[in-house]
Amino acid sequence: MKLSFVFQELHDFYLLILSQQFWGSKLEAKSGILSSYVIELFLPSIYSHNPDSTAFPPIRSLSFLPNVFEYAWTNEAYDEDFHDAARSSAKTLIEVAQSEGQPLEGVPLYPNYAIYGTPLKDIYGSNLPKLRSLQSKVDPKHVMKLAGGWKF
């Protein structure tokens, strides 16, 4: 299971380590075999090379560093415990980053890492209506909904 959110600065890396240690030790007793937190080091200019509108990101003026929380466990009875831990970690870390002045409001979640159930608006922002319209024109019979991925 993966969950994504973004930081715009690396100084919160220590907070990621503390969170990973907390949840890693807590979830080990619930068949946890892996807890991994990763910060993707995207260059601030990553979205400046293309001036055209694209599905993602909905805004190109914000640079960000996607984060991945990855947990692995062996007992499906604990699925929700692990999902809740990932969401709780993300919520806490985002709140701390915002309290320290990081402007995370409106920063999109990276689609490859967003946890299931993430609202599409949190990923695609103001592009969502256009994407839904495009989907209805290109795939009116919803064949692509049979595949994995985000459903428009």
NORKADA-V41375 format. One record per pair of residues at least 24 apart in sequence whose C-alpha atoms are under 10 Angstrom apart, sorted by the first residue. I is the first residue (numbers start at 0). GAP is how many residues later the second one is. If there is no record, write none. Layout:
BEGIN
i=I gap=GAP
i=I gap=GAP
END
This chain:
BEGIN
i=0 gap=67
i=0 gap=68
i=0 gap=69
i=0 gap=70
i=0 gap=71
i=0 gap=72
i=0 gap=78
i=0 gap=81
i=0 gap=82
i=0 gap=85
i=0 gap=112
i=0 gap=113
i=0 gap=114
i=0 gap=115
i=1 gap=34
i=1 gap=35
i=1 gap=65
i=1 gap=66
i=1 gap=67
i=1 gap=68
i=1 gap=69
i=1 gap=70
i=1 gap=81
i=1 gap=84
i=1 gap=85
i=1 gap=110
i=1 gap=111
i=1 gap=112
i=1 gap=113
i=1 gap=114
i=2 gap=34
i=2 gap=63
i=2 gap=64
i=2 gap=65
i=2 gap=66
i=2 gap=67
i=2 gap=68
i=2 gap=80
i=2 gap=83
i=2 gap=84
i=2 gap=86
i=2 gap=87
i=2 gap=106
i=2 gap=107
i=2 gap=108
i=2 gap=109
i=2 gap=110
i=2 gap=111
i=2 gap=112
i=2 gap=113
i=2 gap=115
i=3 gap=33
i=3 gap=34
i=3 gap=35
i=3 gap=61
i=3 gap=62
i=3 gap=63
i=3 gap=64
i=3 gap=65
i=3 gap=66
i=3 gap=82
i=3 gap=83
i=3 gap=86
i=3 gap=104
i=3 gap=105
i=3 gap=106
i=3 gap=107
i=3 gap=108
i=3 gap=109
i=3 gap=110
i=3 gap=111
i=3 gap=114
i=4 gap=34
i=4 gap=59
i=4 gap=60
i=4 gap=61
i=4 gap=62
i=4 gap=63
i=4 gap=64
i=4 gap=85
i=4 gap=86
i=4 gap=88
i=4 gap=89
i=4 gap=99
i=4 gap=102
i=4 gap=103
i=4 gap=104
i=4 gap=105
i=4 gap=106
i=4 gap=108
i=4 gap=109
i=4 gap=110
i=4 gap=117
i=4 gap=118
i=5 gap=33
i=5 gap=34
i=5 gap=57
i=5 gap=58
i=5 gap=59
i=5 gap=60
i=5 gap=61
i=5 gap=62
i=5 gap=84
i=5 gap=87
i=5 gap=88
i=5 gap=91
i=5 gap=98
i=5 gap=101
i=5 gap=102
i=5 gap=103
i=5 gap=104
i=6 gap=32
i=6 gap=33
i=6 gap=56
i=6 gap=57
i=6 gap=58
i=6 gap=59
i=6 gap=60
i=6 gap=86
i=6 gap=87
i=6 gap=90
i=6 gap=91
i=6 gap=95
i=6 gap=96
i=6 gap=97
i=6 gap=100
i=7 gap=36
i=7 gap=54
i=7 gap=55
i=7 gap=56
i=7 gap=57
i=7 gap=58
i=7 gap=89
i=7 gap=94
i=7 gap=95
i=7 gap=96
i=7 gap=99
i=8 gap=54
i=8 gap=55
i=8 gap=56
i=8 gap=88
i=8 gap=93
i=9 gap=29
i=9 gap=31
i=9 gap=54
i=9 gap=55
i=10 gap=86
i=11 gap=81
i=11 gap=82
i=11 gap=84
i=11 gap=85
i=11 gap=88
i=12 gap=24
i=12 gap=25
i=12 gap=26
i=12 gap=80
i=14 gap=77
i=14 gap=78
i=14 gap=81
i=14 gap=82
i=15 gap=51
i=15 gap=53
i=15 gap=73
i=15 gap=74
i=15 gap=77
i=18 gap=66
i=18 gap=67
i=18 gap=69
i=18 gap=70
i=18 gap=71
i=18 gap=73
i=18 gap=74
i=19 gap=49
i=19 gap=50
i=19 gap=51
i=19 gap=66
i=19 gap=69
i=21 gap=67
i=22 gap=48
i=22 gap=59
i=22 gap=62
i=22 gap=63
i=22 gap=65
i=22 gap=66
i=23 gap=47
i=23 gap=61
i=25 gap=59
i=26 gap=44
i=26 gap=45
i=26 gap=46
i=26 gap=51
i=26 gap=54
i=26 gap=55
i=26 gap=58
i=27 gap=44
i=27 gap=45
i=29 gap=43
i=29 gap=44
i=29 gap=45
i=29 gap=46
i=29 gap=47
i=29 gap=48
i=29 gap=49
i=29 gap=51
i=29 gap=52
i=30 gap=41
i=30 gap=42
i=30 gap=43
i=30 gap=44
i=30 gap=45
i=30 gap=46
i=30 gap=47
i=31 gap=39
i=31 gap=40
i=31 gap=41
i=31 gap=42
i=31 gap=43
i=31 gap=46
i=31 gap=50
i=32 gap=38
i=32 gap=39
i=32 gap=40
i=32 gap=41
i=33 gap=36
i=33 gap=37
i=33 gap=38
i=33 gap=39
i=34 gap=34
i=34 gap=35
i=34 gap=36
i=34 gap=37
i=34 gap=38
i=34 gap=47
i=34 gap=51
i=35 gap=32
i=35 gap=33
i=35 gap=34
i=35 gap=35
i=35 gap=36
i=36 gap=30
i=36 gap=31
i=36 gap=32
i=36 gap=33
i=36 gap=34
i=37 gap=27
i=37 gap=28
i=37 gap=29
i=37 gap=30
i=37 gap=31
i=37 gap=32
i=38 gap=26
i=38 gap=27
i=38 gap=28
i=38 gap=29
i=38 gap=30
i=39 gap=24
i=39 gap=25
i=39 gap=26
i=39 gap=27
i=39 gap=28
i=40 gap=24
i=40 gap=25
i=40 gap=26
i=41 gap=24
i=52 gap=74
i=53 gap=70
i=53 gap=73
i=53 gap=77
i=54 gap=68
i=54 gap=69
i=54 gap=70
i=54 gap=71
i=54 gap=72
i=54 gap=73
i=54 gap=75
i=54 gap=76
i=55 gap=52
i=55 gap=53
i=55 gap=54
i=55 gap=55
i=55 gap=67
i=55 gap=68
i=55 gap=69
i=55 gap=71
i=55 gap=72
i=56 gap=50
i=56 gap=51
i=56 gap=52
i=56 gap=53
i=56 gap=54
i=56 gap=66
i=56 gap=67
i=56 gap=68
i=56 gap=69
i=56 gap=70
i=57 gap=48
i=57 gap=49
i=57 gap=50
i=57 gap=63
i=57 gap=64
i=57 gap=65
i=57 gap=66
i=57 gap=67
i=57 gap=68
i=57 gap=69
i=57 gap=70
i=58 gap=47
i=58 gap=48
i=58 gap=49
i=58 gap=65
i=58 gap=66
i=58 gap=67
i=58 gap=68
i=59 gap=47
i=60 gap=46
i=61 gap=41
i=61 gap=42
i=61 gap=44
i=61 gap=45
i=61 gap=46
i=62 gap=44
i=63 gap=40
i=63 gap=43
i=63 gap=44
i=63 gap=45
i=63 gap=46
i=64 gap=44
i=64 gap=45
i=65 gap=42
i=65 gap=43
i=65 gap=44
i=65 gap=45
i=65 gap=46
i=65 gap=47
i=65 gap=48
i=66 gap=42
i=66 gap=43
i=66 gap=46
i=66 gap=47
i=67 gap=42
i=67 gap=44
i=67 gap=45
i=67 gap=46
i=67 gap=47
i=68 gap=44
i=68 gap=45
i=68 gap=46
i=69 gap=43
i=82 gap=32
i=82 gap=33
i=85 gap=29
i=86 gap=28
i=110 gap=38
i=110 gap=39
i=111 gap=37
i=111 gap=38
i=113 gap=36
i=115 gap=33
i=115 gap=34
i=116 gap=33
i=117 gap=32
i=118 gap=31
i=119 gap=30
i=119 gap=31
i=119 gap=32
i=122 gap=27
i=127 gap=24
END
